[in-house]
């Protein structure tokens, strides 16, 4: 069974979706790929997973690195989940590039190289943004590209973590 809840962050309203006691979606309002039709049909409910997620978000938006993860359930293709797990390894306050992630995947698969565009597509379809930190991935030229929540939000998240200075 799916349930929804909300979190009002300093940079916009965030929608949360849970299945059982696992967070499966965390989207900014009007974000690209937001499952609006499904979301409208889901019952709003207070669950422990939402309390834990909101606590994580409170810590994060107060400028600190949370020392725990809410229980997550990643729903996607095998490749997407592989990339999202890499995103979880990017330390708080650090950035990486799509190209660097493609090198990691290439090494894991014993390949000479791997498509940075394929990495970008998987990163862009991350369903649990912020917690799975897709905002920490930038273009090889240092540009803030490809954030489904909007480049303005990506910039604010990176500034909150003191990754980049505008």
KETORMAR-728596 format. One record per residue (C-alpha): chain; residue number from 1; z, x, y. Coordinates in steps of 0.02 Angstrom, whole numbers, padded with zeros to 5 digits. Example, Ala and Ser with C-alpha at 12.3 -4.5 7.8 and 13.67 -1.06 7.14 Angstrom:
+-------+-----+--------+--------+--------+
| chain |   n |     c3 |     c1 |     c2 |
+-------+-----+--------+--------+--------+
|     A |   1 |  00390 |  00615 | -00225 |
|     A |   2 |  00357 |  00684 | -00053 |
+-------+-----+--------+--------+--------+
END
This chain:
+-------+-----+--------+--------+--------+
| chain |   n |     c3 |     c1 |     c2 |
+-------+-----+--------+--------+--------+
|     A |   1 |  00000 |  00000 |  00000 |
|     A |   2 | -00044 |  00062 |  00174 |
|     A |   3 |  00066 |  00042 |  00328 |
|     A |   4 |  00045 |  00091 |  00509 |
|     A |   5 |  00154 |  00143 |  00654 |
|     A |   6 |  00135 |  00222 |  00825 |
|     A |   7 |  00198 |  00371 |  00924 |
|     A |   8 |  00184 |  00389 |  01111 |
|     A |   9 |  00152 |  00573 |  01144 |
|     A |  10 |  00144 |  00657 |  01314 |
|     A |  11 | -00045 |  00670 |  01292 |
|     A |  12 | -00083 |  00497 |  01225 |
|     A |  13 | -00043 |  00364 |  01098 |
|     A |  14 | -00047 |  00423 |  00917 |
|     A |  15 | -00080 |  00309 |  00769 |
|     A |  16 |  00005 |  00347 |  00603 |
|     A |  17 | -00046 |  00280 |  00432 |
|     A |  18 |  00055 |  00303 |  00273 |
|     A |  19 |  00027 |  00268 |  00090 |
|     A |  20 |  00188 |  00251 | -00007 |
|     A |  21 |  00300 |  00384 |  00072 |
|     A |  22 |  00159 |  00502 |  00122 |
|     A |  23 |  00074 |  00522 |  00290 |
|     A |  24 | -00114 |  00506 |  00263 |
|     A |  25 | -00180 |  00487 |  00441 |
|     A |  26 | -00129 |  00542 |  00615 |
|     A |  27 | -00255 |  00501 |  00751 |
|     A |  28 | -00258 |  00496 |  00940 |
|     A |  29 | -00308 |  00328 |  01014 |
|     A |  30 | -00499 |  00314 |  01024 |
|     A |  31 | -00522 |  00476 |  00925 |
|     A |  32 | -00686 |  00510 |  00837 |
|     A |  33 | -00681 |  00452 |  00654 |
|     A |  34 | -00532 |  00336 |  00690 |
|     A |  35 | -00537 |  00199 |  00555 |
|     A |  36 | -00512 |  00055 |  00680 |
|     A |  37 | -00564 | -00086 |  00561 |
|     A |  38 | -00446 | -00027 |  00425 |
|     A |  39 | -00307 |  00007 |  00549 |
|     A |  40 | -00318 | -00170 |  00621 |
|     A |  41 | -00291 | -00243 |  00447 |
|     A |  42 | -00139 | -00138 |  00402 |
|     A |  43 |  00038 | -00204 |  00424 |
|     A |  44 |  00151 | -00115 |  00547 |
|     A |  45 |  00312 | -00062 |  00465 |
|     A |  46 |  00456 |  00059 |  00494 |
|     A |  47 |  00462 |  00181 |  00350 |
|     A |  48 |  00557 |  00343 |  00321 |
|     A |  49 |  00392 |  00440 |  00326 |
|     A |  50 |  00361 |  00377 |  00502 |
|     A |  51 |  00537 |  00429 |  00555 |
|     A |  52 |  00510 |  00603 |  00483 |
|     A |  53 |  00338 |  00617 |  00564 |
|     A |  54 |  00403 |  00560 |  00733 |
|     A |  55 |  00544 |  00688 |  00721 |
|     A |  56 |  00414 |  00823 |  00685 |
|     A |  57 |  00310 |  00765 |  00834 |
|     A |  58 |  00463 |  00759 |  00949 |
|     A |  59 |  00504 |  00941 |  00906 |
|     A |  60 |  00322 |  00993 |  00928 |
|     A |  61 |  00295 |  00906 |  01095 |
|     A |  62 |  00457 |  00982 |  01160 |
|     A |  63 |  00373 |  01152 |  01140 |
|     A |  64 |  00449 |  01209 |  00976 |
|     A |  65 |  00380 |  01246 |  00804 |
|     A |  66 |  00447 |  01120 |  00678 |
|     A |  67 |  00524 |  01206 |  00527 |
|     A |  68 |  00468 |  01070 |  00405 |
|     A |  69 |  00315 |  00966 |  00362 |
|     A |  70 |  00320 |  00779 |  00335 |
|     A |  71 |  00261 |  00733 |  00160 |
|     A |  72 |  00071 |  00735 |  00173 |
|     A |  73 | -00065 |  00664 |  00063 |
|     A |  74 | -00235 |  00737 |  00104 |
|     A |  75 | -00376 |  00619 |  00062 |
|     A |  76 | -00549 |  00695 |  00069 |
|     A |  77 | -00675 |  00793 | -00032 |
|     A |  78 | -00620 |  00946 | -00130 |
|     A |  79 | -00700 |  01057 |  00001 |
|     A |  80 | -00618 |  00966 |  00148 |
|     A |  81 | -00447 |  00981 |  00067 |
|     A |  82 | -00479 |  01166 |  00033 |
|     A |  83 | -00516 |  01191 |  00219 |
|     A |  84 | -00368 |  01084 |  00277 |
|     A |  85 | -00251 |  01188 |  00169 |
|     A |  86 | -00317 |  01343 |  00259 |
|     A |  87 | -00279 |  01259 |  00426 |
|     A |  88 | -00097 |  01239 |  00373 |
|     A |  89 | -00088 |  01430 |  00358 |
|     A |  90 | -00135 |  01459 |  00541 |
|     A |  91 |  00031 |  01507 |  00623 |
|     A |  92 |  00101 |  01409 |  00769 |
|     A |  93 |  00042 |  01486 |  00931 |
|     A |  94 | -00106 |  01575 |  00850 |
|     A |  95 | -00291 |  01534 |  00846 |
|     A |  96 | -00435 |  01573 |  00730 |
|     A |  97 | -00621 |  01539 |  00729 |
|     A |  98 | -00736 |  01439 |  00618 |
|     A |  99 | -00818 |  01604 |  00571 |
|     A | 100 | -00653 |  01681 |  00517 |
|     A | 101 | -00616 |  01529 |  00409 |
|     A | 102 | -00790 |  01540 |  00332 |
|     A | 103 | -00754 |  01721 |  00284 |
|     A | 104 | -00594 |  01667 |  00196 |
|     A | 105 | -00687 |  01533 |  00098 |
|     A | 106 | -00825 |  01657 |  00056 |
|     A | 107 | -00696 |  01781 | -00009 |
|     A | 108 | -00609 |  01647 | -00112 |
|     A | 109 | -00774 |  01601 | -00191 |
|     A | 110 | -00838 |  01780 | -00211 |
|     A | 111 | -00984 |  01746 | -00095 |
|     A | 112 | -01064 |  01862 |  00034 |
|     A | 113 | -01046 |  01728 |  00168 |
|     A | 114 | -01013 |  01544 |  00192 |
|     A | 115 | -01074 |  01422 |  00324 |
|     A | 116 | -00964 |  01411 |  00479 |
|     A | 117 | -01049 |  01244 |  00514 |
|     A | 118 | -00986 |  01175 |  00348 |
|     A | 119 | -00812 |  01235 |  00396 |
|     A | 120 | -00831 |  01150 |  00566 |
|     A | 121 | -00880 |  00987 |  00484 |
|     A | 122 | -00728 |  00990 |  00369 |
|     A | 123 | -00612 |  01040 |  00512 |
|     A | 124 | -00681 |  00898 |  00618 |
|     A | 125 | -00643 |  00771 |  00483 |
|     A | 126 | -00459 |  00820 |  00469 |
|     A | 127 | -00365 |  00655 |  00455 |
|     A | 128 | -00193 |  00724 |  00499 |
|     A | 129 | -00223 |  00810 |  00664 |
|     A | 130 | -00089 |  00912 |  00752 |
|     A | 131 |  00015 |  00929 |  00592 |
|     A | 132 | -00135 |  01001 |  00502 |
|     A | 133 | -00179 |  01108 |  00654 |
|     A | 134 | -00367 |  01092 |  00675 |
|     A | 135 | -00340 |  01117 |  00862 |
|     A | 136 | -00304 |  01302 |  00826 |
|     A | 137 | -00486 |  01332 |  00776 |
|     A | 138 | -00604 |  01386 |  00915 |
|     A | 139 | -00783 |  01447 |  00931 |
|     A | 140 | -00821 |  01631 |  00900 |
|     A | 141 | -00854 |  01650 |  01087 |
|     A | 142 | -00681 |  01582 |  01128 |
|     A | 143 | -00745 |  01409 |  01174 |
|     A | 144 | -00644 |  01253 |  01138 |
|     A | 145 | -00769 |  01162 |  01030 |
|     A | 146 | -00763 |  01022 |  00905 |
|     A | 147 | -00600 |  00927 |  00924 |
|     A | 148 | -00615 |  00744 |  00869 |
|     A | 149 | -00468 |  00698 |  00982 |
|     A | 150 | -00558 |  00768 |  01133 |
|     A | 151 | -00571 |  00941 |  01209 |
|     A | 152 | -00442 |  00895 |  01342 |
|     A | 153 | -00312 |  00860 |  01208 |
|     A | 154 | -00358 |  01018 |  01113 |
|     A | 155 | -00331 |  01119 |  01271 |
|     A | 156 | -00163 |  01037 |  01303 |
|     A | 157 | -00105 |  01069 |  01124 |
|     A | 158 | -00156 |  01252 |  01134 |
|     A | 159 | -00069 |  01270 |  01302 |
|     A | 160 |  00087 |  01188 |  01232 |
|     A | 161 |  00087 |  01322 |  01096 |
|     A | 162 |  00046 |  01454 |  01228 |
|     A | 163 | -00115 |  01500 |  01135 |
|     A | 164 | -00232 |  01495 |  01283 |
|     A | 165 | -00214 |  01491 |  01471 |
|     A | 166 | -00341 |  01383 |  01565 |
+-------+-----+--------+--------+--------+
END
